[in-house]
Structure formats: structure tokens, C-alpha cells
């Protein structure tokens, strides 16, 4: 019974850590895309 409790605890902890890591990576990617969009908009406004 204790093995089952440790398994469930490990799955929950691993899942929470994995989701947190993926969210941080996704936010980092979104920020990079937004920076690229801002720089392209600046270039477009300079040309007009």
C-alpha cells in the first residue's frame, strides 16, 4: 500500500513540475515572438 502512495505522490509531483516547466518555456517563446513582431512593426513604420 505504501508503494502505491509513493507512486501517486511521484506522479503528482512529476506532473506539477513538468507542467510548470512547460508553461515557463511557452511564456519565453511567446515573449520572443512578441519581440520579433515589435521589431518588424518598427521596420514597417520606418519604411512608410
N, C-alpha and C positions, 0 to 999 in steps of 0.2 A: 504493500500500500504506500510505503514511503517513496518507492521508486516512481510511482505514478504521480505523486505530489511534486517530486523534483522535476519530472518530465514536463508537467503542466507549467510549473514555475519557469523552467528554462525556455519553454516555447513562448510564454508571455513576455519574458524579459527580452528574448531574442527578437520577437516581433516588434516590440516597442522601440528597441534600439535601431532595428532595420528601418522602420517607418520614419523615425526621426532623422536618420542619416539620409534617406532618400528625399525627404522634404527639404533638408538643407541644400542638397545638391541641386534640386529642382529650382529653389529660390535663387541660387547662384547662377544657374543657367538663364533664368528669366531676367535677372539684372544685367547679364552680359548682352542679351538680345535687346533690351531697352536702351542700353548704351549705344549699341550699333545703330538702332533706329534714330536716336537723337543725333548722332554724327551724320547720318545720311540726310536727315531733315535740314541740318545746318548747311551741308553742301548744296542741297537743292535750293535753299533760300538765297545762298550767295550767288548762284548762277542766274537767278531771276531778276 
